Amino acid sequence: MPYDISIIGLGRVGLPLALCFADRGLQVLGVDKNPDLLDSIRAGRMPFAESGTQELLDRVTAAGSLDLATRAADAAKAPNIVITLGTPSFSHIESDLSQVREALDDLLPVLRAGHALILRSTIAPGTTDFVAGYLEKRGALKVGEDIFVAHAPERIAAGRFLEEISTLPCIVAGVDEESTRRATSVFEVFDVPIVRTTPVQAELAKIWTNILRYATFALPNLLMMDCERFDANVFEVIDLINRDYPRGGIALPGLTAGSCLRKDFAFSEERSNAPGMLLAVSRVNEAVPLFLVEGVKRRIGSLASRKVAVLGLTFKRDTDDERDSLSPKLIRLLERELADVAVCDPHASTPTQPLEEAIRDADVVIVATNHSEFERPQAQRAILDSVGGDCLLVDPWNSLGTHQVFAFATEAAAMRPPAATWP
């Protein structure tokens, strides 16, 4: 069967992209080595949550416009090859391109004149040029004449793929003019503005989009720690900063994590002219779990054999994505204090307890992820009805509406509206 495009890597970036291409009339070949993931897609089940994609998979399956394969070399059956593989960072603050290089090595023997290879993965500055040079060094085809190489960075937020693929401007950067034209022709199907630039500027734009968010969230987290030191209320201070002030805008604190935010600073840090600056940002965000545990101990003493309910296992609100979440780190720290930890997450794929079971007779309740379920009056009522007055509520997100990072249940109960207002 002739294919219009192939996608190598059917994770949370690649699979929704493949479905969107297929839903717009292209014949798509999706490639991934994970047999469980492929079995789920073949069975018509999305292997992870992403708003609207199950319906999209149903349509694409019915239309027969998405085929699957396990070998990267099979991607060469299409003239346009998009790589959406993971690019993690090593512990030594170094980007790991092993998955991308493995795919390139598999493709090299089967690449032919006319192929376009588009990097959609997050990559360090200079990687697109490296890929072009790698293909020329190890193959017989000339980039820009025989084959074409470009970068079109993914900038879509989790849970918003279908909305943003058709609204966000698409950055396209080829290593030469013809490579840019080929990549542009691929992404024009989404009818969004195409912004053409150089590969290194596209690479920088992508990683610094995430670095900006990571640093932005570190500021309120550091402020939260300062407020604890000075016995101040972080939510009141943030309100003072932001209220009716044109140069305010500081965010709320919380557990800042996720596979993009936690690793992407390394793409700059490994060659930084200010080494340590972004590591400091990382350390602030990484310190939040320990800050919360130490704050609990300052208020109630030893956690040995005390029940602690952790609400939230995923890295982000209302998603099932547990990658690089800080909740497991928080749980491990609590376990090292010999606490009895119960976990509830209505979205996580990892089995957890129902809310009522997790919070029953808890000595501490920590809101680790600000899922919308935890903000509902029913959840707040269930917590206050299930714990004693000396239970400590820990809520850096202010999901429970106590307007305090640490508040005892008696304080929260005093703020509780009359029973008639509860649904």
DRENMAR-371998 format. One record per residue (C-alpha): residue in three letters; x, y, z. Coordinates in steps of 0.25 Angstrom, whole numbers, padded with zeros to 4 digits, always signed. Layout:
REM DRENMAR-371998
ALAXYZ;...
//
This chain:
REM DRENMAR-371998
MET+0000+0000+0000;PRO+0006+0014-0003;TYR+0007+0023+0009;ASP+0007+0038+0010;ILE+0015+0039+0023;SER+0021+0030+0034;ILE+0022+0033+0048;ILE+0034+0027+0056;GLY+0030+0026+0071;LEU+0015+0025+0075;GLY+0016+0031+0089;ARG+0008+0043+0094;VAL+0013+0052+0083;GLY+0014+0042+0071;LEU+0001+0035+0072;PRO-0008+0047+0073;LEU+0000+0053+0061;ALA-0002+0040+0053;LEU-0017+0040+0056;CYS-0018+0055+0052;PHE-0011+0052+0039;ALA-0019+0040+0036;ASP-0032+0048+0039;ARG-0029+0058+0029;GLY-0028+0048+0018;LEU-0014+0043+0018;GLN-0010+0029+0018;VAL-0001+0027+0030;LEU+0009+0017+0035;GLY+0011+0017+0050;VAL+0024+0010+0055;ASP+0027+0006+0069;LYS+0035-0005+0076;ASN+0025-0006+0088;PRO+0016-0019+0085;ASP+0006-0015+0096;LEU+0004-0001+0090;LEU+0002-0007+0076;ASP-0007-0017+0081;SER-0016-0007+0088;ILE-0016+0002+0075;ARG-0020-0010+0067;ALA-0031-0014+0077;GLY-0036+0001+0075;ARG-0033+0005+0089;MET-0024+0018+0092;PRO-0013+0013+0101;PHE-0013+0026+0108;ALA-0022+0038+0111;GLU-0023+0050+0101;SER-0035+0057+0100;GLY-0043+0054+0087;THR-0033+0043+0082;GLN-0042+0031+0085;GLU-0052+0036+0075;LEU-0041+0040+0065;LEU-0036+0026+0066;ASP-0050+0020+0064;ARG-0051+0028+0051;VAL-0037+0025+0046;THR-0039+0010+0049;ALA-0052+0010+0041;ALA-0046+0018+0029;GLY-0034+0008+0029;SER-0024+0020+0028;LEU-0014+0016+0039;ASP-0005+0004+0038;LEU+0005-0001+0048;ALA+0019-0007+0048;THR+0030-0010+0057;ARG+0043-0007+0049;ALA+0048+0007+0047;ALA+0052+0003+0033;ASP+0038+0001+0029;ALA+0036+0016+0031;ALA+0043+0017+0017;LYS+0031+0012+0010;ALA+0026+0027+0011;PRO+0033+0039+0005;ASN+0031+0047+0018;ILE+0037+0041+0031;VAL+0034+0048+0044;ILE+0042+0044+0056;THR+0035+0046+0070;LEU+0044+0038+0078;GLY+0048+0041+0093;THR+0061+0049+0095;PRO+0063+0048+0110;SER+0075+0054+0117;PHE+0086+0046+0124;SER+0089+0048+0139;HIS+0102+0056+0135;ILE+0094+0067+0129;GLU+0095+0062+0114;SER+0084+0059+0104;ASP+0082+0045+0100;LEU+0080+0043+0085;SER+0081+0028+0085;GLN+0067+0025+0081;VAL+0068+0035+0069;ARG+0082+0030+0065;GLU+0076+0016+0065;ALA+0065+0020+0056;LEU+0074+0027+0046;ASP+0083+0014+0046;ASP+0071+0006+0043;LEU+0067+0015+0032;LEU+0080+0017+0025;PRO+0080+0005+0016;VAL+0066+0008+0011;LEU+0066+0023+0009;ARG+0065+0027-0005;ALA+0064+0040-0013;GLY+0052+0048-0010;HIS+0051+0044+0005;ALA+0049+0055+0015;LEU+0052+0053+0029;ILE+0046+0062+0039;LEU+0050+0063+0054;ARG+0038+0065+0063;SER+0045+0061+0076;THR+0051+0071+0085;ILE+0066+0072+0082;ALA+0078+0080+0086;PRO+0083+0092+0078;GLY+0091+0087+0066;THR+0084+0073+0065;THR+0077+0075+0052;ASP+0090+0079+0046;PHE+0096+0067+0052;VAL+0085+0058+0047;ALA+0087+0063+0033;GLY+0103+0061+0034;TYR+0101+0047+0040;LEU+0092+0043+0028;GLU+0102+0048+0018;LYS+0114+0043+0025;ARG+0108+0029+0026;GLY+0100+0028+0013;ALA+0101+0031-0002;LEU+0090+0042-0003;LYS+0092+0057-0003;VAL+0084+0065+0007;GLY+0077+0076+0000;GLU+0077+0069-0013;ASP+0074+0055-0011;ILE+0068+0055+0003;PHE+0063+0066+0012;VAL+0064+0068+0027;ALA+0056+0078+0035;HIS+0052+0081+0049;ALA+0037+0084+0053;PRO+0037+0084+0068;GLU+0025+0079+0076;ARG+0019+0090+0085;ILE+0006+0084+0089;ALA+0001+0083+0103;ALA-0003+0069+0109;GLY-0018+0068+0108;ARG-0019+0079+0097;PHE-0014+0072+0085;LEU-0026+0072+0076;GLU-0029+0087+0080;GLU-0015+0092+0078;ILE-0010+0084+0066;SER-0020+0092+0057;THR-0018+0106+0064;LEU-0003+0107+0069;PRO+0006+0113+0058;CYS+0015+0102+0053;ILE+0030+0105+0053;VAL+0037+0098+0041;ALA+0052+0099+0039;GLY+0060+0091+0029;VAL+0075+0090+0027;ASP+0073+0096+0013;GLU+0062+0103+0005;GLU+0056+0091-0001;SER+0056+0083+0012;THR+0048+0094+0018;ARG+0038+0094+0006;ARG+0037+0079+0008;ALA+0034+0080+0023;THR+0024+0091+0021;SER+0016+0083+0011;VAL+0015+0072+0021;PHE+0009+0081+0032;GLU+0001+0090+0023;VAL-0010+0080+0024;PHE-0014+0085+0038;ASP-0017+0099+0032;VAL-0009+0107+0042;PRO+0001+0118+0041;ILE+0015+0112+0037;VAL+0027+0120+0043;ARG+0040+0117+0035;THR+0053+0119+0042;THR+0067+0112+0043;PRO+0068+0099+0050;VAL+0076+0104+0062;GLN+0066+0115+0065;ALA+0055+0105+0064;GLU+0062+0096+0074;LEU+0065+0108+0083;ALA+0050+0112+0082;LYS+0045+0099+0087;ILE+0054+0096+0098;TRP+0053+0110+0104;THR+0038+0110+0103;ASN+0039+0099+0113;ILE+0051+0105+0121;LEU+0042+0118+0122;ARG+0031+0110+0129;TYR+0040+0102+0138;ALA+0047+0115+0143;THR+0034+0122+0144;PHE+0028+0111+0153;ALA+0041+0111+0162;LEU+0039+0125+0166;PRO+0026+0122+0174;ASN+0032+0110+0179;LEU+0044+0117+0185;LEU+0034+0128+0190;MET+0026+0117+0197;MET+0039+0112+0204;ASP+0043+0127+0208;CYS+0029+0129+0214;GLU+0030+0116+0222;ARG+0043+0122+0228;PHE+0037+0136+0231;ASP+0024+0130+0236;ALA+0016+0137+0225;ASN+0005+0132+0216;VAL+0009+0129+0202;PHE-0005+0131+0196;GLU-0006+0144+0202;VAL+0007+0149+0198;ILE+0004+0145+0184;ASP-0009+0152+0184;LEU-0002+0165+0189;ILE+0008+0163+0177;ASN-0003+0161+0167;ARG-0015+0169+0171;ASP-0018+0181+0162;TYR-0003+0182+0159;PRO+0002+0183+0144;ARG+0015+0176+0147;GLY+0010+0165+0155;GLY+0007+0151+0150;ILE+0014+0141+0159;ALA+0008+0127+0158;LEU+0003+0118+0170;PRO+0013+0108+0176;GLY+0012+0093+0173;LEU+0020+0080+0169;THR+0026+0084+0156;ALA+0030+0072+0148;GLY+0027+0065+0135;SER+0036+0059+0125;CYS+0038+0071+0117;LEU+0040+0082+0128;ARG+0049+0073+0136;LYS+0059+0069+0125;ASP+0058+0080+0115;PHE+0067+0090+0123;ALA+0078+0080+0121;PHE+0079+0083+0106;SER+0084+0097+0109;GLU+0091+0093+0122;GLU+0101+0084+0115;ARG+0107+0095+0108;SER+0103+0107+0116;ASN+0110+0120+0117;ALA+0104+0121+0131;PRO+0106+0107+0137;GLY+0098+0104+0149;MET+0087+0115+0147;LEU+0077+0105+0141;LEU+0082+0094+0151;ALA+0078+0104+0162;VAL+0064+0105+0156;SER+0063+0090+0155;ARG+0067+0088+0170;VAL+0056+0098+0174;ASN+0046+0090+0168;GLU+0052+0076+0172;ALA+0053+0081+0186;VAL+0037+0083+0188;PRO+0034+0068+0192;LEU+0045+0069+0203;PHE+0040+0083+0207;LEU+0026+0077+0209;VAL+0031+0065+0217;GLU+0039+0074+0226;GLY+0028+0084+0228;VAL+0019+0072+0232;LYS+0029+0068+0242;ARG+0031+0082+0248;ARG+0016+0082+0251;ILE+0013+0068+0256;GLY+0026+0061+0259;SER+0030+0047+0255;LEU+0023+0041+0243;ALA+0026+0027+0248;SER+0013+0018+0247;ARG+0005+0031+0243;LYS-0004+0029+0232;VAL-0002+0039+0220;ALA-0011+0040+0209;VAL-0005+0045+0196;LEU-0015+0050+0186;GLY-0009+0050+0172;LEU+0001+0041+0165;THR+0002+0048+0151;PHE+0011+0060+0148;LYS-0001+0069+0143;ARG-0015+0072+0146;ASP-0026+0063+0140;THR-0016+0054+0132;ASP-0012+0040+0133;ASP+0003+0043+0130;GLU+0012+0038+0141;ARG+0025+0041+0134;ASP+0035+0049+0143;SER+0024+0052+0153;LEU+0029+0057+0167;SER+0019+0049+0174;PRO+0027+0036+0174;LYS+0038+0044+0180;LEU+0029+0050+0191;ILE+0024+0036+0194;ARG+0038+0030+0195;LEU+0042+0041+0205;LEU+0030+0038+0213;GLU+0033+0023+0213;ARG+0047+0027+0218;GLU+0040+0033+0230;LEU+0033+0020+0233;ALA+0020+0026+0229;ASP+0008+0017+0225;VAL+0005+0023+0211;ALA-0008+0022+0204;VAL-0009+0028+0190;CYS-0022+0032+0182;ASP-0021+0036+0167;PRO-0034+0035+0159;HIS-0026+0037+0146;ALA-0013+0029+0147;SER-0012+0016+0140;THR-0004+0010+0153;PRO-0015+0004+0162;THR-0018+0013+0174;GLN-0028+0014+0185;PRO-0042+0021+0184;LEU-0042+0034+0191;GLU-0051+0030+0203;GLU-0041+0018+0206;ALA-0028+0026+0204;ILE-0033+0037+0214;ARG-0040+0029+0224;ASP-0034+0032+0238;ALA-0022+0039+0231;ASP-0012+0047+0240;VAL-0008+0055+0228;VAL-0014+0058+0214;ILE-0005+0063+0204;VAL-0010+0068+0190;ALA+0001+0065+0181;THR-0006+0067+0168;ASN-0017+0077+0166;HIS-0027+0068+0159;SER-0041+0075+0157;GLU-0047+0064+0166;PHE-0040+0068+0178;GLU-0045+0082+0176;ARG-0059+0078+0176;PRO-0068+0081+0189;GLN-0071+0066+0190;ALA-0056+0063+0191;GLN-0054+0074+0201;ARG-0066+0069+0209;ALA-0061+0055+0209;ILE-0047+0058+0214;LEU-0053+0067+0226;ASP-0063+0056+0229;SER-0052+0045+0229;VAL-0041+0050+0237;GLY-0039+0056+0251;GLY-0038+0070+0255;ASP-0023+0068+0257;CYS-0021+0063+0243;LEU-0011+0072+0235;LEU-0015+0076+0221;VAL-0004+0079+0212;ASP-0008+0087+0199;PRO+0002+0095+0192;TRP-0008+0096+0180;ASN-0019+0102+0189;SER-0028+0091+0183;LEU-0036+0090+0196;GLY-0038+0105+0198;THR-0031+0106+0211;HIS-0022+0117+0206;GLN-0011+0111+0214;VAL+0000+0101+0210;PHE-0001+0094+0223;ALA-0014+0094+0231;PHE-0020+0086+0241;ALA-0034+0080+0238;THR-0040+0088+0250;GLU-0036+0101+0243;ALA-0041+0096+0229;ALA-0054+0092+0236;ALA-0056+0106+0242;MET-0055+0111+0227;ARG-0066+0101+0223;PRO-0078+0107+0217;PRO-0092+0103+0224;ALA-0096+0089+0221;ALA-0108+0094+0212;THR-0098+0100+0202;TRP-0092+0086+0200;PRO-0097+0079+0188;
//
